[in-house]
Amino acid sequence: MNLLETTAYAAEGPGSEAGIFQLVMLGVFVLIFYFLLIRPQNKRRKEHQNLITSLSEGDEVVTAGGMLGKITKVDDEFIKVLVGEGVELRFQKSSIGASLPKGTIKSLENGK
């Protein structure tokens, strides 16, 4: 036995199978990540973009902050929303959270 000479021996066993298994598991994690995080986020972003482009005067909307009102004017980046009698506020289009069915504001006012 020579103390200065070192010899490395390859381990025998399922070494190549473990490498393939790790690649398959990595692929599975990428697919799970895509379907649980990326795809739903893209879908929500696309729906919100369609909502913003379809805004028109007379639509009833709710802002991201919870303000309810009726659109009176639409510009390129901003909209004017009538939130009360004689009270118009200007919002960025991207701050609109949802569009409501027509008559929602009247039904809420009559319900008081």
Secondary structure, DSSP 8 states (H G I E B T S, - for coil): --SS--------SSHHHHHHHHHHHHHHHHHHHIIIIIHHHHHHHHHHHHHHHT--TT-EEEETT--EEEEEEE-SSEEEEEEETTEEEEEEGGGEEEEE-TTHHHHHHHT-
